[in-house]
C-alpha cells in the first residue's frame, strides 16, 4: 500500500478543525445575530472592560476636532488624555476621558463649540466639580 503524501497529512488536521468549528456553531447562521454582534463588537473594541453587550461603539475623534476637544478638556482638567470620541449617548457632543494626576479619571463632555458642558468621574454616576 502506498503512503499518503505529506500534503494530505498537513491538510487533515485543518479539515478536522474546520469540521469541529462548524459542528460547534462557529460558522453557523443560526439567526442568533445578537450574540454574534455582541461578540464581534467586544472583539472589535479589544474586549474593553465596561462596554456592555449591544452598546454602540463611539467613533474616535480625529484631526483638528480631536486637537481642539482634547485641549479644551485638558484646560479644565489637567492630566493625560486616555481617549476622545463622539458621544453616541448625547448626539452632537464630544467625550474626552482624562486621567488626572491623582490617578482618577474623568469623562469630560463638550459641545460642538468645545465648551465643557458636563463631566462624570469614571466608574461612578457622580458629577465632577468644575463641570
SVG drawing of the C-alpha trace seen along z (x, -y; Angstrom):
<svg xmlns="http://www.w3.org/2000/svg" viewBox="-33 -77 38 79">
<polyline fill="none" stroke="black" stroke-width="0.4" points="0.0,0.0 1.3,-3.4 1.9,-6.1 -0.1,-9.3 1.7,-12.4 2.8,-15.0 0.2,-17.5 -2.6,-15.1 -1.1,-14.8 -0.9,-18.5 -4.4,-19.1 -6.1,-16.5 -5.8,-18.4 -7.1,-21.6 -10.1,-19.8 -10.8,-18.3 -10.6,-21.8 -13.0,-23.3 -15.5,-20.4 -15.3,-20.9 -15.9,-24.7 -18.9,-24.2 -20.3,-21.4 -19.9,-23.6 -21.7,-26.5 -18.6,-28.6 -19.7,-29.2 -23.5,-28.7 -26.1,-31.1 -28.5,-30.1 -30.1,-33.5 -28.6,-34.4 -27.3,-37.6 -27.4,-39.5 -24.9,-37.1 -22.7,-37.3 -22.9,-41.1 -22.1,-41.4 -19.1,-39.1 -17.9,-41.0 -18.3,-44.4 -16.5,-43.2 -13.7,-41.8 -13.6,-45.0 -13.2,-47.1 -10.4,-44.9 -12.6,-43.4 -12.6,-46.7 -14.0,-46.4 -17.1,-48.4 -18.6,-48.0 -22.0,-46.3 -23.3,-43.9 -25.2,-45.8 -23.7,-49.2 -22.9,-51.3 -19.2,-51.9 -18.3,-55.5 -16.2,-56.8 -12.9,-58.3 -12.2,-61.9 -9.6,-62.8 -7.7,-65.7 -8.5,-69.3 -11.6,-68.3 -9.6,-65.9 -6.9,-68.5 -9.4,-71.2 -11.6,-68.9 -8.6,-67.4 -7.1,-70.9 -10.4,-72.2 -10.8,-69.1 -7.2,-69.4 -7.6,-73.1 -10.4,-72.3 -8.9,-69.0 -5.1,-68.8 -3.8,-65.3 -3.4,-62.8 -6.0,-62.1 -6.9,-58.4 -9.4,-58.6 -11.5,-61.1 -14.6,-60.2 -18.0,-61.3 -20.6,-60.7 -23.4,-58.4 -25.5,-58.8 -25.5,-62.6 -25.6,-63.3 -23.7,-66.4 -21.3,-66.1 -17.7,-65.0 -16.4,-62.9 -12.8,-63.1 -11.5,-60.8 -8.7,-62.4 -6.5,-60.6 -5.8,-63.2 -2.5,-63.4 -4.2,-61.7 -4.9,-58.7 -8.6,-59.2 -10.3,-59.5 -13.0,-61.9 -15.1,-61.9 -15.4,-65.5 -18.3,-66.2 -18.0,-69.1 -20.4,-70.7 -19.5,-71.4 -18.0,-74.7 -15.6,-72.9 -17.3,-74.2 -17.3,-71.8 -21.0,-71.1 -20.8,-68.1 -18.4,-65.7 -18.5,-62.3 -16.0,-60.6 -15.3,-57.2 -16.8,-54.2 -19.4,-56.3 -22.5,-58.3 -21.2,-61.2 -20.6,-64.6 -17.1,-66.1 -16.5,-69.5 -15.9,-72.3 -18.2,-71.0"/>
</svg>
